[in-house]
Amino acid sequence: MELSFTSRRFRSECDDPDFGEAAYGPVVAAGLRIRLADLDAAVTVADLPAGSPRCTGRVLRVSVTADRDLMCEAHGSHAGDSPDWRRVYRLRVLGIEERE
């Protein structure tokens, strides 16, 4: 899957273990790296092997830890009010939020 990020800083926090640990702590940073590898390996959202993906409208939530989710949205031609997630192959990674 193709991934983009909301900012260069957030991309650095996701790509560099040192930046990620400084921003989120070692547990969340490790979970984030694992989940991003899963997203990178998938062709579409339907191919996600783990992370309990949950789609609500334009937003995709994927588990990072027991209490944190990675927030993403459909990016590009599939962006709409409620895209067909089985066809989405580009995501914009928005951030990490505590699970509701």
Z-matrix of the N, CA and C atoms (Angstrom, degrees):
N
C 1 1.437
C 2 1.532 1 107.68
N 3 1.315 2 116.31 1 145.02
C 4 1.456 3 121.10 2 177.28
C 5 1.521 4 108.79 3 -86.49
N 6 1.330 5 116.51 4 131.17
C 7 1.460 6 121.55 5 -178.88
C 8 1.517 7 110.85 6 -119.15
N 9 1.330 8 115.82 7 139.40
C 10 1.455 9 122.04 8 169.02
C 11 1.522 10 106.60 9 -127.24
N 12 1.317 11 116.09 10 164.72
C 13 1.461 12 120.96 11 -175.05
C 14 1.526 13 109.63 12 -127.21
N 15 1.313 14 116.52 13 157.60
C 16 1.459 15 121.19 14 -176.43
C 17 1.525 16 112.69 15 -71.67
N 18 1.333 17 117.49 16 -22.93
C 19 1.463 18 120.16 17 179.31
C 20 1.528 19 109.94 18 -156.66
N 21 1.313 20 116.34 19 161.97
C 22 1.463 21 120.91 20 176.63
C 23 1.523 22 110.75 21 -65.31
N 24 1.323 23 115.64 22 -37.98
C 25 1.467 24 119.57 23 179.82
C 26 1.531 25 110.41 24 -61.62
N 27 1.329 26 116.90 25 -47.46
C 28 1.461 27 119.99 26 -179.88
C 29 1.528 28 110.45 27 -64.08
N 30 1.326 29 117.45 28 -38.94
C 31 1.469 30 120.18 29 176.90
C 32 1.528 31 110.14 30 -60.25
N 33 1.331 32 117.54 31 -41.74
C 34 1.468 33 121.55 32 177.99
C 35 1.522 34 111.10 33 -62.79
N 36 1.327 35 116.82 34 -40.44
C 37 1.465 36 120.61 35 178.11
C 38 1.527 37 110.98 36 -63.85
N 39 1.323 38 116.67 37 -31.66
C 40 1.463 39 121.20 38 179.70
C 41 1.526 40 111.66 39 -81.02
N 42 1.319 41 117.34 40 -37.97
C 43 1.468 42 121.91 41 -174.07
C 44 1.523 43 114.32 42 -85.83
N 45 1.322 44 117.36 43 -32.95
C 46 1.461 45 121.04 44 -173.95
C 47 1.527 46 109.77 45 -105.96
N 48 1.339 47 118.19 46 117.19
C 49 1.468 48 120.45 47 -177.72
C 50 1.527 49 113.60 48 -56.25
N 51 1.325 50 117.59 49 -36.69
C 52 1.474 51 119.94 50 -179.84
C 53 1.532 52 111.32 51 -65.75
N 54 1.332 53 117.19 52 -45.33
C 55 1.466 54 120.84 53 177.81
C 56 1.526 55 110.62 54 -64.50
N 57 1.341 56 116.45 55 -42.16
C 58 1.456 57 120.97 56 -179.70
C 59 1.517 58 112.33 57 -62.27
N 60 1.329 59 116.67 58 -44.16
C 61 1.464 60 120.12 59 179.14
C 62 1.520 61 111.73 60 -66.62
N 63 1.328 62 116.97 61 -37.23
C 64 1.463 63 119.82 62 178.08
C 65 1.526 64 111.09 63 -65.77
N 66 1.334 65 117.08 64 -35.86
C 67 1.462 66 121.28 65 -177.27
C 68 1.522 67 113.18 66 -81.68
N 69 1.345 68 117.66 67 -38.27
C 70 1.466 69 120.74 68 -169.95
C 71 1.524 70 115.34 69 -124.36
N 72 1.317 71 117.19 70 -8.35
C 73 1.453 72 120.51 71 -174.94
C 74 1.524 73 109.92 72 90.93
N 75 1.337 74 117.13 73 162.04
C 76 1.468 75 120.13 74 -173.84
C 77 1.523 76 115.03 75 -66.38
N 78 1.309 77 118.66 76 -35.67
C 79 1.470 78 120.59 77 -177.08
C 80 1.528 79 110.93 78 -69.20
N 81 1.320 80 116.84 79 -49.08
C 82 1.466 81 120.60 80 -179.80
C 83 1.525 82 110.13 81 -66.66
N 84 1.328 83 118.18 82 -40.42
C 85 1.461 84 121.29 83 179.99
C 86 1.527 85 110.85 84 -62.40
N 87 1.330 86 117.66 85 -41.05
C 88 1.467 87 120.83 86 178.14
C 89 1.527 88 110.44 87 -65.04
N 90 1.330 89 117.67 88 -44.64
C 91 1.466 90 121.31 89 177.61
C 92 1.518 91 112.05 90 -62.68
N 93 1.322 92 116.14 91 -37.47
C 94 1.453 93 121.43 92 178.60
C 95 1.531 94 110.77 93 -63.69
N 96 1.312 95 117.61 94 -45.28
C 97 1.471 96 121.06 95 178.87
C 98 1.532 97 110.90 96 -61.31
N 99 1.317 98 116.68 97 -42.20
C 100 1.468 99 120.54 98 178.91
C 101 1.525 100 110.88 99 -62.63
N 102 1.327 101 116.62 100 -47.40
C 103 1.459 102 120.55 101 -177.28
C 104 1.518 103 111.36 102 -66.60
N 105 1.333 104 118.16 103 -38.45
C 106 1.461 105 120.25 104 177.63
C 107 1.529 106 110.98 105 -65.87
N 108 1.322 107 117.36 106 -35.15
C 109 1.468 108 120.52 107 175.37
C 110 1.527 109 110.10 108 -64.52
N 111 1.337 110 117.40 109 -39.86
C 112 1.468 111 121.05 110 176.29
C 113 1.523 112 110.69 111 -61.46
N 114 1.337 113 116.89 112 -45.33
C 115 1.465 114 120.79 113 179.54
C 116 1.522 115 110.69 114 -63.00
N 117 1.322 116 116.23 115 -41.43
C 118 1.459 117 120.88 116 -179.26
C 119 1.530 118 111.32 117 -64.50
N 120 1.323 119 117.16 118 -36.05
C 121 1.461 120 121.72 119 -178.11
C 122 1.532 121 112.93 120 -77.13
N 123 1.324 122 117.44 121 -24.79
C 124 1.468 123 121.27 122 -178.22
C 125 1.525 124 110.49 123 -77.23
N 126 1.317 125 116.41 124 148.94
C 127 1.460 126 121.36 125 174.80
C 128 1.527 127 109.58 126 -84.84
N 129 1.337 128 116.12 127 -43.55
C 130 1.463 129 122.11 128 176.59
C 131 1.529 130 107.96 129 -135.35
N 132 1.303 131 116.42 130 173.67
C 133 1.465 132 121.40 131 178.49
C 134 1.525 133 110.69 132 -59.87
N 135 1.324 134 117.11 133 -33.26
C 136 1.471 135 121.12 134 179.90
C 137 1.525 136 112.07 135 -64.05
N 138 1.322 137 118.07 136 -19.88
C 139 1.466 138 122.47 137 -178.74
C 140 1.525 139 113.69 138 -89.75
N 141 1.327 140 118.36 139 0.46
C 142 1.466 141 119.78 140 -177.46
C 143 1.520 142 110.49 141 -62.67
N 144 1.328 143 116.76 142 124.41
C 145 1.455 144 120.14 143 -176.34
C 146 1.521 145 114.39 144 -80.02
N 147 1.309 146 117.18 145 -23.02
C 148 1.463 147 120.03 146 -174.10
C 149 1.517 148 109.34 147 -154.28
N 150 1.324 149 115.60 148 179.88
C 151 1.454 150 120.38 149 175.56
C 152 1.505 151 115.02 150 94.97
N 153 1.320 152 117.32 151 5.43
C 154 1.462 153 121.28 152 178.49
C 155 1.524 154 112.26 153 46.73
N 156 1.343 155 118.52 154 58.87
C 157 1.462 156 119.67 155 -177.71
C 158 1.527 157 111.65 156 -60.40
N 159 1.326 158 115.26 157 133.75
C 160 1.458 159 122.07 158 178.81
C 161 1.526 160 108.18 159 -128.83
N 162 1.320 161 116.63 160 121.92
C 163 1.456 162 122.76 161 -178.19
C 164 1.518 163 109.56 162 -105.41
N 165 1.312 164 115.62 163 126.56
C 166 1.451 165 121.88 164 176.86
C 167 1.522 166 107.67 165 -132.86
N 168 1.318 167 116.35 166 105.58
C 169 1.459 168 119.28 167 -177.18
C 170 1.511 169 109.83 168 61.46
N 171 1.321 170 117.19 169 -122.64
C 172 1.470 171 123.02 170 -179.60
C 173 1.518 172 113.21 171 -87.11
N 174 1.316 173 118.57 172 -8.49
C 175 1.464 174 121.81 173 -172.08
C 176 1.526 175 111.74 174 -103.25
N 177 1.315 176 114.68 175 134.30
C 178 1.462 177 123.16 176 174.62
C 179 1.526 178 106.82 177 -111.36
N 180 1.324 179 115.91 178 127.77
C 181 1.464 180 122.30 179 175.98
C 182 1.523 181 107.81 180 -111.44
N 183 1.352 182 116.35 181 130.38
C 184 1.453 183 121.53 182 179.17
C 185 1.530 184 107.23 183 -129.27
N 186 1.324 185 116.43 184 131.93
C 187 1.465 186 121.12 185 -178.24
C 188 1.515 187 111.45 186 -62.44
N 189 1.344 188 115.12 187 135.14
C 190 1.458 189 122.45 188 173.37
C 191 1.523 190 108.62 189 -108.49
N 192 1.322 191 115.91 190 -45.55
C 193 1.465 192 123.40 191 174.37
C 194 1.523 193 107.00 192 -138.44
N 195 1.314 194 116.50 193 -175.25
C 196 1.468 195 120.58 194 -179.04
C 197 1.528 196 112.14 195 -62.21
N 198 1.337 197 117.25 196 -24.66
C 199 1.469 198 119.09 197 -176.35
C 200 1.529 199 114.20 198 -126.63
N 201 1.319 200 117.60 199 9.01
C 202 1.473 201 121.12 200 -179.50
C 203 1.522 202 110.80 201 -129.82
N 204 1.332 203 115.70 202 142.87
C 205 1.463 204 122.74 203 177.70
C 206 1.517 205 109.99 204 -123.04
N 207 1.317 206 115.22 205 146.73
C 208 1.450 207 122.25 206 170.63
C 209 1.523 208 106.78 207 -89.77
N 210 1.310 209 116.20 208 127.83
C 211 1.459 210 121.92 209 -177.81
C 212 1.524 211 109.32 210 -101.75
N 213 1.341 212 115.87 211 131.22
C 214 1.462 213 121.97 212 179.84
C 215 1.524 214 108.47 213 -136.68
N 216 1.333 215 115.27 214 163.13
C 217 1.460 216 119.98 215 173.16
C 218 1.519 217 108.73 216 -137.44
N 219 1.327 218 115.54 217 154.34
C 220 1.455 219 120.73 218 175.79
C 221 1.520 220 108.25 219 -61.55
N 222 1.325 221 116.55 220 139.80
C 223 1.456 222 121.37 221 -176.13
C 224 1.518 223 109.02 222 -126.73
N 225 1.305 224 116.52 223 140.92
C 226 1.456 225 120.75 224 176.71
C 227 1.510 226 112.86 225 90.50
N 228 1.321 227 115.96 226 -144.54
C 229 1.464 228 121.10 227 -172.71
C 230 1.518 229 112.83 228 -66.12
N 231 1.333 230 118.10 229 -18.80
C 232 1.461 231 120.27 230 179.92
C 233 1.522 232 112.57 231 -89.08
N 234 1.324 233 116.95 232 -3.77
C 235 1.459 234 119.68 233 -179.41
C 236 1.527 235 109.09 234 -69.45
N 237 1.287 236 116.56 235 125.29
C 238 1.450 237 123.17 236 178.52
C 239 1.504 238 108.03 237 -164.04
N 240 1.318 239 117.30 238 -172.86
C 241 1.457 240 119.72 239 -180.00
C 242 1.517 241 111.70 240 -60.98
N 243 1.308 242 117.26 241 -43.41
C 244 1.461 243 121.60 242 178.65
C 245 1.528 244 107.96 243 -148.46
N 246 1.335 245 116.71 244 90.06
C 247 1.466 246 119.44 245 -175.79
C 248 1.527 247 112.05 246 -69.79
N 249 1.301 248 115.59 247 162.52
C 250 1.463 249 121.47 248 171.93
C 251 1.525 250 106.20 249 -79.39
N 252 1.307 251 116.79 250 97.88
C 253 1.465 252 122.13 251 -172.61
C 254 1.518 253 112.76 252 -61.25
N 255 1.311 254 118.05 253 -22.38
C 256 1.473 255 119.92 254 177.52
C 257 1.515 256 111.72 255 -69.30
N 258 1.338 257 117.01 256 -15.89
C 259 1.464 258 121.95 257 -178.99
C 260 1.519 259 112.75 258 -107.98
N 261 1.310 260 118.11 259 -5.15
C 262 1.467 261 121.20 260 -177.94
C 263 1.526 262 109.41 261 -77.58
N 264 1.321 263 115.88 262 123.35
C 265 1.464 264 120.92 263 178.57
C 266 1.530 265 112.06 264 -123.11
N 267 1.341 266 117.02 265 1.69
C 268 1.466 267 122.14 266 176.58
C 269 1.523 268 108.49 267 -128.08
N 270 1.322 269 115.79 268 128.54
C 271 1.460 270 121.38 269 179.40
C 272 1.515 271 110.80 270 -125.94
N 273 1.316 272 115.65 271 144.84
C 274 1.463 273 121.71 272 168.12
C 275 1.526 274 106.04 273 -102.93
N 276 1.319 275 115.56 274 121.45
C 277 1.467 276 121.51 275 -179.83
C 278 1.523 277 107.11 276 -83.69
N 279 1.350 278 115.82 277 118.74
C 280 1.455 279 121.65 278 -173.19
C 281 1.517 280 114.59 279 -92.06
N 282 1.315 281 117.49 280 -37.08
C 283 1.463 282 119.84 281 -177.94
C 284 1.501 283 111.88 282 159.44
N 285 1.327 284 114.40 283 -172.54
C 286 1.455 285 122.34 284 179.45
C 287 1.526 286 108.06 285 -116.44
N 288 1.314 287 116.30 286 132.89
C 289 1.463 288 121.03 287 179.29
C 290 1.516 289 110.41 288 -131.29
N 291 1.321 290 115.90 289 154.63
C 292 1.458 291 119.94 290 173.34
C 293 1.520 292 108.40 291 -69.80
N 294 1.326 293 114.57 292 143.17
C 295 1.461 294 120.22 293 -179.53
C 296 1.508 295 109.62 294 -68.37
N 297 1.312 296 115.24 295 141.26
C 298 1.474 297 121.49 296 179.65
C 299 1.495 298 110.99 297 -78.09
